[in-house]
Amino acid sequence: MIKSFNDIAIGLVGPGLIGLRHLDILLEAKQIAVSGIVSPNRNNKVVKSSKIPQFRSVKALIDTTRLDGVIIASPTQVHFE
C-alpha cells in the first residue's frame, strides 16, 4: 500500500517461496510501497493477511495501480505469461 506520494510503488508478480522473500524485504524498506500482488492463487495466507491488493493478472495490476516497477518472481517457465 502506498504510504506517501514520494514512495516508490512496486508490484509483485508471483508470491511463491522466492516472491515472499522479496515481499518481506519490500515491506521492511523505507520509501517502498507494494501497490499490489499478482497471483492466480487466491488462498495464499501470507498474501491475504498482508492487506495488499491482489490481482489475478499483470494487466489488472497495471491498469488499476500506480507503479514505478515490478518484481517478477513467478516460476521461470511462466515469465512470458
C-alpha positions in Angstrom: 0.0 0.0 0.0 1.3 3.4 -0.9 2.2 5.4 2.2 3.0 8.7 0.6 3.3 10.1 -2.9 7.1 10.0 -2.7 7.2 6.3 -2.1 8.5 4.0 -4.9 5.5 1.9 -5.9 6.4 -1.7 -6.6 4.2 -4.6 -7.8 5.0 -8.2 -7.1 4.2 -11.0 -9.6 4.3 -14.5 -8.1 4.1 -14.7 -4.3 5.7 -18.1 -4.0 8.7 -19.1 -2.0 11.1 -16.5 -3.6 8.3 -13.9 -4.1 7.5 -14.0 -0.4 11.2 -13.3 0.4 11.0 -10.3 -1.9 7.8 -9.2 -0.2 9.4 -9.3 3.3 12.2 -7.1 2.1 9.9 -4.7 0.3 7.6 -4.3 3.4 10.6 -3.5 5.6 12.1 -1.0 3.2 11.6 2.7 3.8 10.1 4.7 0.9 8.9 1.5 -0.8 5.2 0.7 -1.2 3.8 -2.5 -2.5 1.0 -1.5 -4.8 -0.3 -4.9 -5.5 0.4 -8.6 -5.8 -0.4 -10.8 -8.8 -1.2 -14.4 -8.1 -3.6 -17.0 -9.5 -3.8 -18.5 -6.0 -6.4 -16.5 -4.0 -5.8 -18.7 -1.0 -2.2 -17.7 -0.2 -2.5 -17.0 3.6 0.5 -14.7 3.7 -0.8 -12.5 0.9 -4.3 -12.4 2.3 -3.0 -11.3 5.7 -0.9 -8.5 4.2 -3.9 -6.4 3.2 -2.1 -5.6 -0.1 -4.4 -5.5 -3.1 -4.4 -8.8 -5.0 -4.8 -9.2 -8.8 -5.3 -12.2 -11.0 -3.4 -10.7 -13.9 -0.5 -8.3 -14.6 -2.8 -6.3 -16.8 -5.2 -5.7 -13.9 -2.3 -4.6 -11.7 -1.0 -2.2 -14.3 -4.4 -0.8 -15.2 -5.5 -0.1 -11.6 -2.4 0.9 -9.6 0.4 3.4 -9.7 3.7 1.5 -10.4 7.3 2.6 -10.6 8.5 -1.0 -11.0 7.5 -4.7 -10.9 9.3 -7.7 -9.4 8.6 -10.9 -11.4 9.1 -13.7 -9.0 6.9 -16.3 -10.8 8.4 -19.6 -11.9 10.7 -19.1 -14.8 8.6 -21.2 -17.2 5.7 -18.7 -16.8 7.6 -15.4 -17.0 6.3 -14.8 -20.6 2.7 -15.0 -19.5 
